[in-house]
Amino acid sequence: MSTLAAVGSHVFRRYRSVPSLLIAIALVATVALIGREPTLAGAVSNQALRLQKVTSARIPVDIATRANDTGLYIAEQNGVVVRYDTVSKARSVVLNLTRSTHADAERGLLGLVFHPGGRYLFVNYIDSKGNTVVARYAMRDDNTADVSTRTVVFQLVRNEKSVHNGGSMDFGPGGRLFISTGDSGSGNDPKRLALDPTSLFGKIVSIDSLARDPQSAAPKVWAIGLRNPWRFEFDDEMNLWVPDVGQQRWEELNVAWAADGSGRGANFGWSAYEGRSRLNKDQSAPDHAAPVYVYEHGEDGCSIIGGTKVRDANLPALLGWYVFGDYCTGRVTAIKITGNKVEKKKVIATNAGFISAVRSVESGEVYVLSLGGGVRVLRSS
């Protein structure tokens, strides 16, 4: 029985933790999605919006740009970083990691980010042994990664059947590189790692990405209590936005404000809590930061895919709003948060496919990626 044969109330619930890099589902579903454009759900503050297709990629999972470069750098789950030139429309291979990783369920190339200034490329992937690897490459003048400069800056030993791998990276306070890890558990955080301050699982950790001394680059735990933070970001004010993929019932968005330390020392509650609901009663998180936004599995979806705070001046009606997707429904949603309260919510688009990332790039443009191959940008109509 194929995976898609079970489509209904259980197929995504069974795999929602991926968030859900289901190669089998994505490839089969692509047949139905080819040529199908997202349905726009309406205007925000009278500004009409559209998702415009820019290019296609093979199972795209992340996107980044760098200063003084007309290229979009796209991470494909099979292990290839490709560059799409927005001017010439040419495509080229930046880095090929297919011998180092394998796209299977939650494995493969999971994320990429450039060091500020664009001199170095960082990639986050799961190696053939199931371990998390973050490697740094110097960029050449021809916009390719110099493989001779490869330096592993972070490694987390997992196991061959590891899940909840996180995979996101961003530069934040102090110019350090921040990495999300996930709890590496099958369900209910069986090893109780997320709230363990001595473990690197279920965390956001930070490293000195350019340190020559490995000891000085040793990871430091920044925030704890996360299940599978597939995508997170620091906004321009250094507020930390962390969507966390839920388990049985709740999807959540956590925000740690810059005024409160940008998440340093924060406890987001998993697995004592899922969303705002008590879960593992043997786990204690009395001072945890409750999510600012949650939604229950159902019509709204079952796998939150972050997510970015909008700073594109061409989208004035959405400035300061947080935009995210849901893998299960293909919805793109915007919410306006003041303090810790959601003031407004608007569904921007539906039928956007199996959404794998919603990202802002250097220019501020917001891109929505889907496993069916679509790389789309949010525009004003």
ZICOR-V651057 format. One record per residue. N is the residue number from 1. RES is the residue in one letter. NEAR is the number of other ideal C-beta (glycine too) atoms within 8 Angstrom. Layout:
# ZICOR-V651057
n-><N;N>
res-><RES;RES>
near-><NEAR;NEAR>
This chain:
# ZICOR-V651057
n-><1;2;3;4;5;6;7;8;9;10;11;12;13;14;15;16;17;18;19;20;21;22;23;24;25;26;27;28;29;30;31;32;33;34;35;36;37;38;39;40;41;42;43;44;45;46;47;48;49;50;51;52;53;54;55;56;57;58;59;60;61;62;63;64;65;66;67;68;69;70;71;72;73;74;75;76;77;78;79;80;81;82;83;84;85;86;87;88;89;90;91;92;93;94;95;96;97;98;99;100;101;102;103;104;105;106;107;108;109;110;111;112;113;114;115;116;117;118;119;120;121;122;123;124;125;126;127;128;129;130;131;132;133;134;135;136;137;138;139;140;141;142;143;144;145;146;147;148;149;150;151;152;153;154;155;156;157;158;159;160;161;162;163;164;165;166;167;168;169;170;171;172;173;174;175;176;177;178;179;180;181;182;183;184;185;186;187;188;189;190;191;192;193;194;195;196;197;198;199;200;201;202;203;204;205;206;207;208;209;210;211;212;213;214;215;216;217;218;219;220;221;222;223;224;225;226;227;228;229;230;231;232;233;234;235;236;237;238;239;240;241;242;243;244;245;246;247;248;249;250;251;252;253;254;255;256;257;258;259;260;261;262;263;264;265;266;267;268;269;270;271;272;273;274;275;276;277;278;279;280;281;282;283;284;285;286;287;288;289;290;291;292;293;294;295;296;297;298;299;300;301;302;303;304;305;306;307;308;309;310;311;312;313;314;315;316;317;318;319;320;321;322;323;324;325;326;327;328;329;330;331;332;333;334;335;336;337;338;339;340;341;342;343;344;345;346;347;348;349;350;351;352;353;354;355;356;357;358;359;360;361;362;363;364;365;366;367;368;369;370;371;372;373;374;375;376;377;378;379;380;381>
res-><M;S;T;L;A;A;V;G;S;H;V;F;R;R;Y;R;S;V;P;S;L;L;I;A;I;A;L;V;A;T;V;A;L;I;G;R;E;P;T;L;A;G;A;V;S;N;Q;A;L;R;L;Q;K;V;T;S;A;R;I;P;V;D;I;A;T;R;A;N;D;T;G;L;Y;I;A;E;Q;N;G;V;V;V;R;Y;D;T;V;S;K;A;R;S;V;V;L;N;L;T;R;S;T;H;A;D;A;E;R;G;L;L;G;L;V;F;H;P;G;G;R;Y;L;F;V;N;Y;I;D;S;K;G;N;T;V;V;A;R;Y;A;M;R;D;D;N;T;A;D;V;S;T;R;T;V;V;F;Q;L;V;R;N;E;K;S;V;H;N;G;G;S;M;D;F;G;P;G;G;R;L;F;I;S;T;G;D;S;G;S;G;N;D;P;K;R;L;A;L;D;P;T;S;L;F;G;K;I;V;S;I;D;S;L;A;R;D;P;Q;S;A;A;P;K;V;W;A;I;G;L;R;N;P;W;R;F;E;F;D;D;E;M;N;L;W;V;P;D;V;G;Q;Q;R;W;E;E;L;N;V;A;W;A;A;D;G;S;G;R;G;A;N;F;G;W;S;A;Y;E;G;R;S;R;L;N;K;D;Q;S;A;P;D;H;A;A;P;V;Y;V;Y;E;H;G;E;D;G;C;S;I;I;G;G;T;K;V;R;D;A;N;L;P;A;L;L;G;W;Y;V;F;G;D;Y;C;T;G;R;V;T;A;I;K;I;T;G;N;K;V;E;K;K;K;V;I;A;T;N;A;G;F;I;S;A;V;R;S;V;E;S;G;E;V;Y;V;L;S;L;G;G;G;V;R;V;L;R;S;S>
near-><3;6;10;10;6;9;5;5;3;7;11;11;10;7;11;16;14;12;13;13;16;12;11;9;14;13;7;10;13;11;6;6;11;7;4;7;7;12;7;11;8;6;8;12;5;6;11;8;15;9;16;8;9;10;10;6;12;8;15;18;16;16;14;10;11;12;6;4;8;6;11;13;15;15;14;14;15;10;15;12;17;12;13;14;11;8;5;5;8;6;8;9;9;11;12;8;12;8;5;9;13;7;12;6;8;10;11;15;18;14;12;14;11;14;14;6;7;11;6;12;16;16;14;14;14;14;9;6;5;11;10;14;12;15;11;15;15;10;13;8;3;4;10;10;12;9;7;4;9;8;7;9;12;13;8;9;4;10;6;5;5;11;13;13;15;14;12;15;12;10;11;11;8;5;5;11;16;14;15;15;17;15;16;14;12;4;7;8;16;7;8;11;12;16;16;10;6;3;9;8;14;19;14;16;13;12;15;8;13;7;10;4;6;6;5;8;12;7;10;7;10;12;16;13;15;19;17;14;16;12;13;14;14;12;9;5;5;10;12;16;16;17;17;16;13;16;11;6;9;13;18;14;18;14;11;14;7;8;4;6;9;13;11;9;7;14;12;14;11;16;16;14;13;13;11;8;8;5;12;9;6;4;11;5;11;4;4;11;9;7;13;10;9;10;8;8;11;6;4;10;14;13;16;17;16;14;15;13;13;15;10;13;7;7;14;7;9;14;10;7;12;13;15;15;15;16;17;10;10;14;12;17;13;13;13;11;12;5;4;5;7;9;6;7;8;10;10;13;14;11;9;15;13;13;15;14;14;16;13;12;11;6;6;10;10;14;16;16;18;15;17;11;11;13;16;14;11;17;10;8;6>
